[in-house]
Amino acid sequence: MNTWKEDIIQKENSLKPHEEKLKILNSLKEKLRKESEKSLKIESKLKKDYLKKLEEIPPNLPKELELYWKHEDFSGFTPLLNAITKDTKGRMNFLERELGKKDKTLDWFMEEFKKEIEKK
C-alpha cells in the first residue's frame, strides 16, 4: 500500500512531462506576442509611408491633371471625370440620333468603323 507521500511523489512525476509542455507553450506565446508587436510596428510604418506617398503628386500623372490633384479624397478628379462622362454620353446621343435618321444603329457604326476606331 502506498503512503500519502508516495502518492504525492507519483502525481508530481506524472505532471513533469506536462510542465515541460507548459513551458514550451509559454515560450511560444511569448514569441507570438513579440512577433505580433513587430508586425503592428511594421504595419503602422507602412501606413505612414503610404499616406506620405499619397501627398506627393505621382510622377506619371499628366501635367494637365496636376491641377486636380488632391490627395485627401481625390475630390479634384470627380468633376473632371463627370465632365468627361457627360461629354461622352452627349456625343453618343448625338451619334445615335444622326444614325437613327439614316436607319442605322450604334452597333452598326461600331462594326463598320472598327478598324478606324482601333487605330486611334
N, C-alpha and C positions, 0 to 999 in steps of 0.2 A: 504494500500500500504506500502511495506517495504521500509525502508530508506536504504541508501547505507551502513550504519553502521550495520544494522541488517543483511543485505546480507553477509557482511564480517564475522560476528559472526556465521551465519548459515553455511557458507562454512568452517570456521575453525572447527566447531563442526562436520561437515561431514568428515573432514580429520583426526580427532583424532583417530578413530579405525585404520586407515591406518598408522598413526605414530607409534602406538604400534606394528603393524605387521612389520614395517620397523626396529624398534629397535630389535625385535626378530630375524629378518633376519640378521641384522648386527652382533648380538651376535653369531648367528650360523656360519656366515662367519669367525668370529674371532676364534671360536672353531675349525672350519675346517682347518684354516691356522695353528693353533698351533699343531693340530694332524698331519697335513702334514709335518711340520717341525720335529716333533718327529719321524714320520715314516722314513723320509730321514736320520735322525741320526742313527736310528736302522739299516736301510739298509746298510749304509756306514760302520757301525761297523761290521755287518755280513760279508760284502765283505772282509774287512780287516782280520777278523778271518779266513775266508775261504782260502784266499791267504796265510796266515801264516801257516795254516794246510797243504796246498799243498807242502810247502817247506820241511815238515817233511816226512821222509820215513814211509809209513803206517806200523803198527805193524804186520799185517798179510801178508806182502809181503814176498815171499820166499827168502831165503838168496841168492840163485843163481841169482835172478833178481835185487838185490840191486845195482849191478854194473851198470845196465842200467837205474837206477832211475835218471831222470832229471825233476824237477817239471815245468820248464818253458813251454815246449811244448811236453813233453814225447817223444822227438825225439830219446831217447835211446832205446825205445821199438820197434820202427819201424823196424830197421834192424833185431832184434830178431824175430819179427812176420813174416817178409818177409822170413827169413831163414826157419822158421818152415813151412810156407805155401809152399815154394818151395820144401822142403824135402817131405812134404806130397803129393804134386802133383807128384813128381818123383816116389814115392812109388806106388801111384795109377796107373800111366802109366805103370810101370814095371809089376804090378799085372795084369792089363788089357792085356798086351802083352802075359804074360805067360798063362793066362786063355784063350786067343784067340787061342793060339796054340793047346789047347785041346777042342776047340769049346764050351767054357763056357763064361759067361758074369760076370761082376762085380755084377750085381743084383743077379745072381745065387749064387755067392760066399757069398754075404751078408746074403742071406736067409739060405744057407747051414750051415754057421758058426755063426749064430746069437747068439746062447747061449754062445759060447766061447768068442765072442766079448763083450757081455754084462757083462760077469764075470770080464773082465779086466777093 
